[in-house]
Amino acid sequence: MKVDQKGHTVCIKDTQGDLVSYLMKVTHEYKSFEKYNIIIDIRMHKNLSVKQINGFMPLSKIHKKAKKSFVIVTSDLDHNAVSDKLAVVRSIQEAYDIIEMEEIERDLGF
């Protein structure tokens, strides 16, 4: 797991290739990331199922309740099949764009 902090956002990249252990590690270490917007970078995984992506739903819900952004980056998935409660994008730049838009919405009180 590689963690890069840029301002108020943390990008957490899976470096081991095991999605289940990555999810457990992110969940276990969540307290150290809770004050930041989070980008989950799982682009290295191919042939992901919607069920695997939905495994991040509990973390996403907790994080959004705290008024922070939670974005998943994966390139190999039908993004239309994923729940609209999860922010799933194809690139890191899209993730930063989503976070920026959500921060503007929060600042405006939406």
Phi, psi and omega in degrees: 000126179245129182245124176240126177255131177226102181066239183262017183233140177243128176255120183249111185256134175283126180245355184259336178088007178246103186296322182295313180290328177297313179299318179295319181294316179297317179297316181296323183262014185304322183303328180282346180250354191297338181272000182245160166288145185241133170246122177262110183261103179238036181295337182290341181276131178251154178058044177285145176263161177298324179299319179295318178295320180296345175298339179273355184303313180301317178296318180299315180299314180299316184292320180290329175296330178276009178063043175232156181272147179222111185234135178255132179248117175211138184262343188250069183198148172282100185295339178285340182277345183276146178305142179287357176281345177253136175269109181237124182230171184266341184220160178297320180298319176299322180298314178297324178296317178299315180299317179299316178296317180294324178294320177297317179299317179295319179298326180276353176091018179279000000 
